[in-house]
Amino acid sequence: MHIVIFVAGTNLHSNAKTLAEAFQKGLIQEGISTSLIRLTDLSINHFSLEYYHPACSLEDDFCRVQNLIEKADGVIIATPIWNFSVPAHLKNFIDRIGGFALDEATHSKGQLNGKPFYLIFTGGAPRTAWKFMLHVTTMHLPESLKYYGGVVLGRHYEPRCMEGHGQFGLVVDKRPDSLALLEKKGRWFAEIVQQRAKTGRLPWRFRWPYTIRLVLQVFANRVLHWIEP
């Protein structure tokens, strides 16, 4: 079994990468093989309509990304929150995924077939800001993955990633409780992925929202087609 981890942090030793590595450690403890990739190490062209098809173009590194996601048993995305949203290169990455993760005919039917995802966010704001605002301003990330047919099993937000007032920097490496928690979540994610591989299904608490979403999406598409033929 294999799980791929994408890190959107731009610093070589970022808070997002450090937490992703803790999560990765938990996966490895459960016997899962992993790949950790920094998006800034890849050359991925900006999304345009020419990429709206599943055939992979060899002109950039996205072929490698597509192959990894399609073959992976699960996907982790770790990202900082900048100015209420995620970095532009992550947004572009998500848009490019839609080229193969949506059906070619209508671009409205997800093709990821319930593939499990987990999201790790870091930010300078306190946890209260996440609860009341930032989880909403970053909602496009999990909602896009769900639209593509993925299932987001969970989200972690790491608050106050600042060395001092107005000074951002690597701090989570000095937070043993946070690292232990992400390691634990990695083991938890691995167990669910292993269960899905064995039974062909996710646990019911994740499966029923996914099923309801599929039904509502089909219904909404039909209504829109009827309203705007």
C-alpha positions as CSV (number, residue, x, y, z in Angstrom):
1,M,0.0,0.0,0.0
2,H,1.2,3.5,-0.8
3,I,0.2,7.0,0.3
4,V,1.4,10.2,-1.3
5,I,2.0,13.4,0.7
6,F,2.1,16.8,-1.0
7,V,3.5,19.8,0.9
8,A,2.6,23.3,-0.3
9,G,4.9,25.1,2.1
10,T,7.6,27.1,0.3
11,N,10.4,27.0,2.9
12,L,12.6,23.9,2.8
13,H,11.9,23.4,6.5
14,S,8.4,24.6,6.9
15,N,5.8,24.1,9.6
16,A,3.6,22.3,7.0
17,K,6.4,19.9,6.0
18,T,7.4,19.2,9.6
19,L,3.8,18.2,10.5
20,A,3.5,16.2,7.3
21,E,6.7,14.3,8.2
22,A,5.1,13.5,11.7
23,F,2.0,12.2,9.9
24,Q,4.2,10.2,7.5
25,K,6.0,8.6,10.5
26,G,2.6,7.3,11.8
27,L,1.9,5.9,8.3
28,I,5.2,4.1,8.2
29,Q,4.7,2.6,11.7
30,E,1.6,0.9,10.2
31,G,3.6,-0.6,7.4
32,I,2.5,1.9,4.7
33,S,5.0,3.0,2.0
34,T,5.0,6.8,1.4
35,S,6.2,9.5,-0.9
36,L,6.6,13.1,0.3
37,I,6.7,15.8,-2.4
38,R,7.1,19.5,-2.1
39,L,5.1,21.3,-4.8
40,T,7.7,23.9,-5.1
41,D,10.1,21.2,-6.4
42,L,7.8,20.5,-9.3
43,S,7.3,22.4,-12.5
44,I,3.5,22.5,-13.1
45,N,2.1,24.7,-15.8
46,H,-0.8,27.0,-14.9
47,F,-4.2,25.5,-15.5
48,S,-6.0,26.2,-18.8
49,L,-8.7,24.5,-20.8
50,E,-6.1,22.5,-22.7
51,Y,-5.5,20.5,-19.6
52,Y,-9.2,19.6,-19.1
53,H,-8.8,16.0,-20.3
54,P,-7.3,12.9,-18.6
55,A,-4.5,12.4,-21.2
56,C,-1.3,13.5,-19.4
57,S,1.0,16.1,-21.1
58,L,4.7,15.4,-20.8
59,E,5.6,19.0,-21.0
60,D,5.7,19.5,-17.2
61,D,5.9,17.4,-14.0
62,F,2.2,16.9,-13.7
63,C,2.3,13.4,-15.4
64,R,4.2,12.2,-12.3
65,V,1.7,13.8,-10.0
66,Q,-1.3,12.2,-11.9
67,N,0.3,8.8,-11.8
68,L,1.0,9.0,-8.1
69,I,-2.5,10.1,-7.2
70,E,-4.2,7.5,-9.4
71,K,-2.2,4.7,-7.9
72,A,-2.1,5.9,-4.3
73,D,-4.3,4.4,-1.7
74,G,-4.6,7.8,0.0
75,V,-3.4,11.3,-0.4
76,I,-2.3,13.9,2.2
77,I,-2.0,17.6,1.5
78,A,-0.2,19.9,4.0
79,T,-0.3,23.6,3.4
80,P,0.1,27.0,5.1
81,I,-2.8,29.5,5.1
82,W,-1.8,32.8,3.6
83,N,-4.1,35.7,3.8
84,F,-7.2,33.6,4.5
85,S,-6.5,31.1,1.7
86,V,-3.9,28.5,0.4
87,P,-0.9,29.4,-1.7
88,A,-1.5,30.0,-5.4
89,H,0.6,27.0,-6.5
90,L,-1.6,24.7,-4.4
91,K,-4.8,26.2,-6.0
92,N,-3.3,25.6,-9.4
93,F,-2.3,22.0,-8.4
94,I,-6.0,21.3,-7.4
95,D,-7.3,22.8,-10.6
96,R,-4.9,20.6,-12.6
97,I,-6.2,17.5,-10.7
98,G,-9.6,18.2,-12.2
99,G,-8.2,17.4,-15.6
100,F,-8.2,13.7,-14.8
101,A,-10.4,13.6,-11.7
102,L,-13.6,14.7,-13.6
103,D,-15.3,12.9,-16.4
104,E,-14.2,14.0,-19.9
105,A,-17.8,14.4,-21.2
106,T,-19.3,16.8,-18.7
107,H,-16.5,17.7,-16.3
108,S,-19.1,17.3,-13.5
109,K,-18.7,13.7,-12.3
110,G,-15.9,12.8,-9.9
111,Q,-13.6,9.9,-10.9
112,L,-11.6,9.4,-7.7
113,N,-14.1,6.7,-6.4
114,G,-13.9,7.5,-2.8
115,K,-10.1,7.9,-2.5
116,P,-9.2,9.0,1.1
117,F,-7.6,12.4,1.7
118,Y,-6.4,14.2,4.8
119,L,-5.6,17.9,5.0
120,I,-3.1,19.6,7.3
121,F,-3.2,23.4,7.7
122,T,-0.8,25.7,9.4
123,G,-1.4,29.4,10.2
124,G,-0.4,32.3,12.4
125,A,-3.9,32.9,13.7
126,P,-5.3,31.3,16.9
127,R,-7.5,28.2,16.8
128,T,-10.6,30.4,17.4
129,A,-10.0,32.1,14.1
130,W,-9.9,28.7,12.4
131,K,-13.2,27.7,13.9
132,F,-15.1,30.9,13.0
133,M,-13.4,32.0,9.8
134,L,-10.4,30.2,8.3
135,H,-12.1,26.8,7.9
136,V,-14.6,28.7,5.7
137,T,-12.2,30.7,3.7
138,T,-10.2,27.5,2.8
139,M,-13.3,25.4,2.2
140,H,-12.7,25.3,-1.5
141,L,-9.9,22.8,-1.0
142,P,-11.9,20.0,0.7
143,E,-14.9,20.8,-1.5
144,S,-12.9,20.5,-4.7
145,L,-11.5,17.1,-3.6
146,K,-15.1,15.9,-2.7
147,Y,-16.3,17.2,-6.1
148,Y,-13.6,15.1,-7.7
149,G,-14.9,12.0,-5.9
150,G,-12.5,12.0,-3.0
151,V,-13.4,11.6,0.6
152,V,-11.8,14.0,3.1
153,L,-11.4,11.9,6.3
154,G,-10.2,14.8,8.4
155,R,-8.5,18.2,8.8
156,H,-5.9,19.4,11.2
157,Y,-5.2,23.1,11.9
158,E,-2.0,24.1,13.7
159,P,-2.4,27.6,15.2
160,R,0.0,30.4,16.1
161,C,2.9,29.2,13.8
162,M,4.9,32.3,14.6
163,E,8.3,32.9,16.4
164,G,7.1,36.2,17.7
165,H,4.7,39.1,17.1
166,G,4.5,39.5,13.3
167,Q,7.4,37.1,12.8
168,F,6.7,33.9,11.0
169,G,9.1,30.9,11.2
170,L,9.5,27.2,12.0
171,V,8.0,26.6,15.4
172,V,6.2,23.2,15.3
173,D,9.5,21.3,15.6
174,K,9.5,22.5,19.2
175,R,5.9,21.3,19.9
176,P,6.2,17.6,20.9
177,D,2.5,17.4,21.6
178,S,1.6,18.5,18.1
179,L,4.1,16.2,16.5
180,A,2.8,13.2,18.6
181,L,-0.8,14.1,17.6
182,L,0.0,14.2,13.9
183,E,1.9,10.9,14.2
184,K,-1.2,9.4,15.9
185,K,-3.4,10.7,13.2
186,G,-1.1,9.2,10.6
187,R,-1.6,5.7,12.2
188,W,-5.4,6.3,12.3
189,F,-5.4,7.3,8.6
190,A,-3.4,4.2,7.8
191,E,-5.8,1.9,9.6
192,I,-8.8,3.3,7.6
193,V,-6.9,3.0,4.3
194,Q,-6.0,-0.6,5.1
195,Q,-9.6,-1.3,6.0
196,R,-10.8,0.2,2.7
197,A,-8.2,-1.9,0.8
198,K,-9.4,-5.1,2.6
199,T,-13.2,-4.5,2.4
200,G,-13.4,-2.2,-0.6
201,R,-15.3,0.3,1.5
202,L,-14.7,3.1,3.9
203,P,-16.2,3.0,7.4
204,W,-19.9,3.9,7.4
205,R,-19.4,7.3,9.1
206,F,-17.4,8.4,6.0
207,R,-19.3,6.5,3.4
208,W,-22.8,7.8,4.0
209,P,-21.9,11.6,3.5
210,Y,-20.0,10.5,0.3
211,T,-23.0,8.6,-1.0
212,I,-25.5,11.4,-0.2
213,R,-23.2,13.9,-1.9
214,L,-23.2,11.7,-5.1
215,V,-27.0,11.5,-5.1
216,L,-27.4,15.3,-4.6
217,Q,-24.8,16.0,-7.2
218,V,-26.6,13.9,-9.8
219,F,-29.9,15.5,-8.9
220,A,-28.4,19.1,-9.1
221,N,-26.8,18.4,-12.5
222,R,-30.2,17.2,-13.8
223,V,-32.0,20.2,-12.5
224,L,-29.5,22.6,-14.0
225,H,-29.6,20.8,-17.3
226,W,-33.4,21.1,-17.2
227,I,-33.3,24.8,-16.3
228,E,-30.5,25.6,-18.8
229,P,-30.8,23.1,-21.7
